[in-house]
């Protein structure tokens, strides 16, 4: 269906049938228009974008990827660009200005009117990845001294310029935040009541200097769609809304997934990344993991004569290392996710280690019995089989226990060192577990088999 629509739009563009284009797009949702624009080539995209009604173009523009926004703005005239900037929400405008190259941003500054320029510089003055960069100063606030009737009249007059009116903020004459209430509460209240009578003096707020992940956590924990942002004096200076926080949450999850795969996070969409971009993000960690793997080779070399004496031992190396790596990855994944979501605090490391110690013992015993049986069966001869089974069973139990402990401890160590726990990725845990597993395996084999 999308392909058919694209063909129709391309024909209308080639025919310069702008009237029909406007009619065709009139009933579409903004995200759908942005998606279709993305499928067109550069020339067609610019032509179709210019055909959009003036009130719609800025909304569609806000749904573009930063790279597409940059390309489009280079093709538009100053007048067209000025219109887009003036109609973008303040938070979307801030996101645009911080993503574009410096020379483009400088040009855009010159196209903003005095008030918008002042507002843009104010928002960009906050640290990167802070709540201040996400917030918008467009909100509706009412006085506690007003009646419900007066408050609703004010909301009707000012609400069209607000990012959201689901939550109404109550401030004193100096602008200090006193409360926030659901619009529904005001609508259902007696019009002659005072605003102060519907207040419960219970609200959640953020500082503009807080990390943006705190906004994600606040909305998730308190199930709200807008969070007020206050300065050091408690004065309301803006709000952060769900749509902006959703983008942040998506970026953070993507970043963690990339780190869990042992690569530097992409700062662009995958389809925009070049071969060189992908290479540079991956080669660093791969080199580090290869260097760490040298430890495993050194361990094997150190026990080379013992391995040659009982060649059957080599058959169980992949089984042991695979089980250890998988166990460590499970433990690390559970710990990292708990730390990220706030389900687990860094100060609770001791309890986590004790818990995973118990889990590791149970897993080690279970897989140790399985490994011992496999060793006995695969070794063949009864006398040798018993000893090989004992070696494999003991080794399996030990490496599972150690790998499980490494998986839970490493994220806490990285967090203490102010590094992202996601760095404790599966490849890193597996590499560490390999070296540890080989050392344990050959040490137990040497003792039991008297090699």
C-alpha positions in Angstrom: 0.0 0.0 0.0 2.8 2.4 0.9 4.5 1.6 -2.5 1.3 2.4 -4.4 0.9 5.7 -2.5 4.5 6.6 -3.2 4.0 6.0 -6.9 0.9 8.2 -6.9 2.7 11.0 -5.1 5.7 10.8 -7.5 3.3 11.2 -10.5 1.6 14.2 -8.9 5.0 15.8 -8.2 6.2 15.2 -11.7 2.9 16.8 -13.0 3.3 19.7 -10.6 -0.2 19.1 -9.4 0.2 20.8 -6.1 -3.5 21.2 -5.5 -4.2 17.5 -5.7 -1.2 16.8 -3.5 -2.6 19.0 -0.8 -5.9 17.2 -1.0 -4.2 13.8 -1.0 -2.3 14.6 2.1 -5.1 16.5 3.9 -6.5 13.5 5.7 -3.1 12.0 6.6 -1.5 12.0 10.1 1.8 13.9 10.4 4.0 10.8 11.1 2.6 9.2 7.9 3.5 12.2 5.8 7.0 12.3 7.3 7.4 8.6 6.5 6.4 9.0 2.9 8.6 12.0 2.5 11.5 9.9 3.7 11.0 7.4 0.9 11.3 10.1 -1.8 14.5 11.2 -3.4 16.1 14.6 -2.4 14.5 16.7 -5.2 11.0 15.2 -4.8 11.2 15.5 -1.0 11.9 19.3 -1.2 9.1 19.8 -3.8 6.6 17.9 -1.8 7.6 19.6 1.5 7.1 23.0 -0.1 3.6 22.0 -1.2 2.5 21.3 2.4 0.2 23.9 4.1 2.2 26.4 6.1 0.7 25.2 9.4 1.6 21.6 8.7 5.2 21.9 7.4 6.7 22.6 10.8 5.0 19.6 12.4 6.2 17.3 9.7 9.7 18.7 9.9 9.9 17.8 13.6 9.4 14.1 12.7 12.5 14.0 10.4 15.8 12.5 11.5 18.5 15.2 12.2 20.4 14.2 9.0 17.2 14.7 6.9 16.5 18.0 8.6 20.0 19.2 7.8 19.6 18.2 4.1 16.2 19.8 3.8 17.2 23.1 5.4 20.1 23.5 2.9 17.6 23.4 0.1 15.0 25.8 1.5 15.0 29.5 1.2 15.6 31.8 4.2 12.0 32.7 4.3 10.9 29.0 4.3 13.4 28.2 7.0 12.4 31.2 9.1 8.8 30.0 9.0 9.7 26.5 10.1 11.8 27.8 13.0 9.1 30.1 14.2 6.5 27.3 14.2 8.6 24.6 15.8 8.0 23.9 19.5 10.9 25.3 21.6 12.1 21.8 22.6 12.1 20.6 19.0 13.9 23.8 18.0 16.6 23.2 20.6 17.0 19.6 19.5 17.5 20.8 15.9 20.1 23.5 16.8 22.2 21.2 18.9 22.3 18.5 16.2 23.2 20.6 13.2 26.7 21.5 12.1 28.0 24.8 13.6 27.9 26.8 10.4 24.3 25.8 9.8 23.4 26.7 13.4 25.0 30.1 13.0 22.9 30.7 9.9 19.7 29.7 11.7 20.4 32.0 14.6 20.3 34.9 12.1 16.8 33.8 11.0 15.2 33.8 14.4 13.4 36.8 15.8 14.6 38.4 19.0 12.4 36.5 21.4 13.0 33.1 19.8 16.8 33.7 19.6 16.8 34.6 23.3 14.8 31.5 24.2 17.0 29.2 22.0 20.2 30.4 23.6 18.7 30.1 27.0 17.8 26.4 26.5 21.1 25.6 24.8 22.9 27.1 27.8 22.0 24.0 29.8 24.4 21.0 29.8 24.1 18.4 27.0 21.8 15.5 27.9 20.2 17.6 30.7 16.5 18.1 31.4 17.0 21.8 30.5 17.7 20.8 26.8 14.5 18.8 26.7 12.1 21.2 28.4 9.7 23.7 26.8 8.6 27.0 28.4 5.2 26.6 26.8 2.8 25.6 29.6 -0.3 26.8 31.3 -0.1 28.0 34.9 -2.9 29.4 37.1 -3.1 31.1 40.5 -4.4 29.4 43.6 -6.4 32.6 44.4 -8.5 32.3 41.2 -11.9 30.6 41.0 -12.2 27.4 38.9 -14.3 29.4 36.4 -11.5 32.0 35.9 -8.8 29.3 35.7 -10.8 27.5 32.9 -11.2 30.7 31.0 -7.4 31.3 31.2 -6.7 27.7 30.0 -9.0 28.2 27.0 -7.2 31.5 26.1 -3.6 30.2 26.7 -3.9 26.5 26.1 -3.5 26.6 22.3 0.1 27.7 22.7 0.9 25.1 25.4 2.8 21.9 24.8 0.1 20.1 26.8 -2.9 21.0 29.0 -3.4 17.5 30.5 -1.7 18.9 33.7 -2.3 22.4 34.9 0.4 24.0 37.1 -0.4 26.2 40.0 2.1 28.9 40.9 2.3 31.8 43.3 2.8 35.5 42.2 6.6 35.0 42.0 6.2 31.9 39.8 7.1 29.4 42.4 5.5 26.0 41.8 2.9 25.1 44.4 1.1 22.1 42.8 0.0 20.5 39.6 -3.4 19.0 39.0 -5.1 17.1 36.2 -7.2 19.2 33.9 -10.1 16.8 34.6 -10.1 17.8 38.3 -10.7 21.4 37.3 -13.4 20.6 34.8 -15.3 18.5 37.2 -15.0 21.0 40.1 -17.7 23.5 41.0 -17.0 26.7 38.9 -17.4 28.9 42.0 -14.8 26.9 44.0 -11.3 28.3 44.4 -8.3 26.7 42.7 -6.8 26.3 46.2 -9.6 23.9 47.1 -8.6 21.3 44.5 -4.9 21.4 45.4 -3.3 18.4 47.3 0.2 20.0 47.5 1.7 16.8 46.1 3.8 17.0 42.9 6.9 15.7 41.3 9.5 18.2 39.8 12.9 18.1 38.2 15.9 20.5 38.1 16.9 21.8 34.7 20.4 20.5 35.4 19.2 16.9 36.2 20.3 14.2 33.7 17.5 13.5 31.2 17.3 9.9 32.3 15.7 11.2 35.6 12.8 12.5 33.5 12.4 9.0 32.0 12.4 7.5 35.5 10.0 10.1 36.9 7.4 9.5 34.2 7.8 5.7 34.5 7.6 5.7 38.3 4.7 8.2 38.7 2.8 7.4 35.5 2.6 11.0 34.4 2.9 12.5 30.9 4.4 15.9 31.9 6.9 16.8 34.6 7.5 20.4 35.7 11.1 21.8 35.7 12.1 24.3 38.4 15.1 26.4 39.2 17.1 26.4 42.5 14.4 28.7 44.0 11.5 26.4 43.0 10.3 28.7 40.3 8.6 26.9 37.4 10.7 27.5 34.2 9.4 24.8 31.9 8.0 21.3 31.5 9.2 18.0 30.0 6.6 16.0 28.1 6.2 12.4 27.2 7.0 12.7 23.5 10.5 14.1 24.3 11.1 11.5 27.0 10.1 8.7 24.8 12.8 9.7 22.3 15.3 9.8 25.1 14.3 6.4 26.4 14.6 5.0 22.9 18.1 6.5 22.5 19.3 5.1 25.8 18.0 1.6 25.1 19.7 1.7 21.7 22.9 2.9 23.3 22.8 0.1 25.8 22.1 -2.5 23.1 25.1 -1.3 21.1 27.4 -1.4 24.2 26.1 -4.9 25.1 27.3 -6.0 21.6 30.8 -4.7 22.5 30.7 -1.7 20.1 30.6 2.1 20.5 27.1 3.4 20.1 26.1 4.8 16.7 25.3 8.6 16.8 23.2 8.2 13.7 20.6 5.9 12.3 21.9 2.6 10.8 20.8 3.4 7.3 22.7 6.7 7.4 25.9 5.1 8.8 28.7 4.5 6.3 31.0 1.5 6.1 33.7 3.6 7.9 31.3 4.6 10.6 30.4 1.0 11.4 34.0 -0.1 11.2 35.3 2.6 13.6 32.5 1.8 16.1 33.4 -1.9 16.2 37.1 -2.3 15.6 38.2 -0.9 19.0 36.3 -3.4 21.2 37.2 -6.3 18.9 40.9 -5.5 19.2 40.5 -5.3 23.0 38.7 -8.7 23.1 41.3 -10.3 20.9 44.1 -9.1 23.3 42.1 -10.4 26.3 41.7 -13.7 24.5 45.5 -14.1 24.4 45.2 -15.0 28.1 43.2 -18.1 27.1 46.0 -19.0 24.6 48.6 -18.6 27.3 46.7 -20.9 29.7 46.4 -23.6 27.0 50.1 -23.3 26.2 51.0 -23.7 29.8 49.0 -27.0 30.0 49.9 -28.2 26.6 51.8 -31.3 27.8 49.0 -32.3 30.1 46.5 -31.8 27.3 48.6 -34.0 25.0 48.7 -36.8 27.7 44.9 -37.0 27.9 43.6 -35.7 24.6 40.0 -36.4 25.6 40.2 -33.3 27.8 40.2 -31.1 24.6 36.7 -32.4 23.6 35.1 -30.7 26.7 36.7 -27.3 26.3 33.9 -25.8 24.1 31.2 -27.2 26.4 32.8 -25.7 29.5 33.6 -22.4 28.0 30.2 -22.1 26.3 28.4 -22.8 29.6 30.5 -20.4 31.6 30.1 -17.6 29.0 26.3 -18.0 28.9 26.0 -18.0 32.7 28.1 -14.9 33.1 26.2 -13.1 30.4 22.9 -14.0 32.1 24.1 -12.7 35.4 25.5 -9.5 33.9 22.4 -8.8 31.9 20.1 -9.1 34.9 22.4 -6.9 37.0 22.8 -4.2 34.3 19.1 -4.0 33.6 18.3 -3.7 37.3 20.8 -0.9 37.7 19.5 1.0 34.7 15.9 0.8 35.8 16.7 1.7 39.4 15.4 -1.7 40.6 18.9 -2.2 42.1 21.1 0.5 43.7 24.9 0.6 43.6 24.9 0.4 47.4 23.1 -3.0 47.2 26.0 -4.8 45.6 26.7 -7.0 48.6 23.2 -8.4 48.7 23.3 -9.0 44.9 26.6 -10.9 45.2 25.2 -13.1 48.0 22.1 -13.8 46.0 24.0 -14.7 42.8 26.4 -16.8 44.9 23.4 -19.0 45.9 22.2 -19.0 42.3 25.7 -19.9 41.1 26.0 -22.8 43.5 22.6 -24.3 42.3 23.4 -23.8 38.6 26.9 -25.2 39.1 25.7 -28.3 40.9 23.0 -28.9 38.2 25.3 -28.4 35.2 28.1 -30.2 37.0 26.1 -33.4 37.3 25.2 -33.1 33.6 28.8 -32.4 32.7 30.0 -35.3 34.8 27.6 -37.7 33.0 28.7 -36.4 29.6 32.4 -36.9 30.6 31.8 -40.4 31.7 29.9 -41.4 28.6 32.2 -39.7 26.1 35.4 -40.9 27.7 34.5 -44.5 26.9 36.7 -46.7 29.1 35.2 -47.3 32.6 38.2 -46.4 34.7 39.3 -43.4 32.6 35.6 -42.4 32.1 35.0 -42.1 35.9 38.0 -39.8 36.3 37.2 -37.7 33.2 33.6 -37.4 34.4 34.8 -36.3 37.8 37.1 -33.7 36.2 34.4 -32.3 33.9 31.8 -32.3 36.6 33.9 -30.5 39.1 35.2 -28.1 36.5 31.7 -27.3 35.3 30.5 -26.6 38.8 33.5 -24.3 39.5 33.5 -22.3 36.3 29.7 -21.8 36.4 30.0 -20.4 40.0 32.9 -18.2 39.2 31.4 -16.9 35.9 28.1 -16.1 37.7 30.0 -14.1 40.3 32.0 -12.2 37.7 28.8 -11.4 35.8 27.2 -9.7 38.9 30.4 -8.0 40.2 31.7 -6.5 37.0 28.8 -4.1 36.4 29.1 -2.8 40.0 32.9 -2.3 39.5 32.3 -0.3 36.3 29.6 1.8 37.9 32.0 2.6 40.8 34.6 3.6 38.2 31.9 6.0 36.7 31.7 3.8 33.5 28.5 2.6 31.9 27.7 -0.8 33.3 26.6 -1.8 29.8 30.3 -2.0 28.9 30.1 -5.4 30.8 28.8 -6.8 27.6 28.4 -10.5 26.7 31.6 -10.6 24.6 33.6 -9.1 27.5 32.1 -11.5 30.1 32.6 -14.4 27.7 36.3 -13.5 27.1 36.9 -13.3 30.9 35.0 -16.5 31.5 37.1 -18.3 28.8 40.4 -17.5 30.5 39.0 -18.3 34.0 37.4 -21.5 32.8 40.5 -22.9 31.1 42.6 -22.2 34.2 40.1 -23.9 36.5 39.6 -26.9 34.1 43.3 -27.7 33.6 44.1 -27.2 37.3 41.4 -29.6 38.4 42.5 -32.1 35.6 46.1 -31.9 36.8 45.1 -32.7 40.4 42.6 -35.5 39.7 44.4 -37.2 36.8 47.9 -36.5 38.4 49.3 -35.2 35.2 
